[in-house]
Amino acid sequence: MQEFLLILRGDGMNHLSPDELQNIMSEYKNWVEELGENYLGGQRLEDNGALLTTKTESIVTDGPFLESKEIIAGFFIIQAKDQDEANQIVQSSPHLGLYAIEVRPIAFPKMK
């Protein structure tokens, strides 16, 4: 099995009502349960942080890093047999449509 990083791009859930957010979270929980051991983790990203460009410079911003062309809202890590299977898994994600999801293979397996 290969690991894939799913990058959520956009501000998809920022405009949802509390009921809509609760519904999406419920769908997300069901999706994770369906994926079982193929779901390795994920997290929403905070809107603040630092952008490091050199060893001597870091720029602290109040985010969400608008100097980027797109907002990166969060990420998931899954495992799948290949890119096609990873793409199929993303097709079932309740976040697809709210966010564009970039599917990237991870080059090296995690170290144990």
N, C-alpha and C positions, 0 to 999 in steps of 0.2 A: 504494500500500500504506500502511496505517496501522500505527503502533506501539502495542503494548499492554503494560502492566505486569501481570505475574502475581504476586500476593502470596501466599506460602505461609503459612497461619495454622495454628498448633497446634504440638505437640511430637512429631510423627509418627514420627521415626526414633530418638528417644531411648531406646526400649525394645527395639530390635532387636538380635539377636545379630550377631556379626561376619560370619557367613556370610550372614545376611539383608541386612546393610548392603552387602556386596560384591555381592549379587544386584541390589539396587536401583540401585547405582552402575553396574553393567553395563547394566541396562535404561535408565538415564538416558543413558548414553553412546550407546546405539543410538537412543534417541528424538531426541537432538540431531542425530545423523547423518542421520536420516530427515527432520528439519525443514530441514536444509541452510541456505540463506541466510535462511530465515524465523526462525531462532534468532539473536538479536542479542547475548545474553549473560545472565548470571545469577550469583548467588552466595549462599552460606549467610551468615547474619548471626551475628556474635559475640554472646555473652550479656551483654556489658557495653557501656557507652557513657555518653552524657549526654543528659538531657532538658532542653531549653531552653524556657523559658516566657516570658521577657521578655529584653530586651537587657542587663539587668544581672544576671540570675539563670540559673545552670545547675545542675542537680542531677546529680551523678555517682552512678550506681547500679551494683550488681553484677549487674543484669539478672536475667532477661530482661524488664525493665520490667513487673513485675507490676501496676503501677498501670494498665496497659492491661487491657482486658477480655480480650484474646486475645494470645497470643504470636505475633509475626511472625518466622518462622524463616528466611525467605530470599525471593528474588525472581528472576524471569526477565523478560527483555524479548524479545518476539517481534514479527513483523510479519505482518499478515493483511489480506485485502481489506476485511473488515468484522467487526463484533462476532460474528456467527454463525460465521464461519470461525475466529476466535480461540477461541470456545467449543469448537468441534470439535477444535481443536489441543489444548486443555486436556484434553478427554475422553481423549486418547491418552497423557497424561502418566503415567509410572510413579509420580509423587508424589500423584496424585489418589487419595483414599481414606486415605492416610497423613496428608495435610493437606487442609484446605479451601483451594481456590485461588480468590482473587478476581481477576477479569479486568477491568482498567480501561483504557480508551483513553487514550493520552497526547495531550494537547491540542495540543502544538506539535511539529513535526518536529525532529529533532536538527539542530543547527547544524553546518555543515561549514566 
